[in-house]
Amino acid sequence: MAISARRKQVPDRELKKERLELRVSLSAKQLIQRAMAVSGLTAGDLAYEGARRVLEEHERMVLTGEDREAFLAALLNPPEPTQKLVVALRRHRAALG
């Protein structure tokens, strides 16, 4: 991914007035400084990007084998809605219009 594309992922328009203080080992500091040098990102932007990636990976679901087949089968042939679901949907529509 290009540096400019990475920078676009960090919310530039948001005012940066919050602070985080970190104590890191010398090797971690050197690694962060090298990453800043090669990417052109600030330490804060690197932290943001890293946090975003962790959450993106955490929220992604990967299905394989039987799980994938069961999921696809449910999408292609969804079960009929239960009476309880129909009543809940009607109540929702009545409440929200």
N, C-alpha and C positions, 0 to 999 in steps of 0.2 A: 504494500500500500504506500502511496507517495506521501511525503511529509505534508503537503498541502491538504490532502484528503484526511490525514489524521487530525490536523488542526481544526478542520471543519466540524469534527465530532465533539470538540470541546466547546461548551456554550460560551462563546466570546462575548455576547451581548450582556451576559449577567455580570453585575458588578462584583468584583472580587474583593471582598472586605473581610471574609472569614479567614482564620488562621488555624493551621495544624502544626504542632511541633513534634518532631520525631527524633528519637535517639537511635542511631544506627551504627553498625560496626564500620570500621574503616573500609573493608571490602565492599560493603553495601553502598557506602558513600561513593566510592570510586566507580562502581558499576553504574550508579545513577548519573554521575557526572559524565561518564562515557556515553550513556544513552542520550543525555541532553545534547552532547556535542554532535553526535551523528544524526540525531533526529531534528534538532532545532527547537525542540519543545522545552518548556520550563519544567522544573521538578514537579510543580503542582499539576501541570498538564499531563505529565507522565503518570502521576498517581491517579488522576481522573481516568485516563485511558485504561490503566491496569484494572481499576475498580470496575469500569464499564465492561471490560472483557470477562472478568470473573463472573459478574452477574449475568452476562449474556450466555456464558457457558452453563451456568447453574440453571437458567431458565429454559434452556434448549432440551428437548426430549428426543432421544434417539431410540428408536424401536428396531429390533431385529427379530428374525425368525418368526415364531408363533405369535409373539406380541404384535409385530407389524401386520401379519395376516389378519389377526382378529380386529385390529384397528381399521384396516382397509375394508374388511367385510362389513363392519358396523357403519362405515361411511357410505358404502355402496348400497347396503340394504338395512337402513335404519329401522329399529323396531317401532311399532305403533306407539303413540304417546299413551300413557296411562291416564285413567280418569282423574287422578290426583294432579297430574301435570296440566291437563286441560283446564281444570278448575283454577289452578294457580295462574295460568296464562290469562284466563278471563278476568280474574281479580286484578292482575297486573295491568292489563289494558284498561280496565275500568278506572283504576287509580291514576294512571298516567295519561289516559286519553287516547 
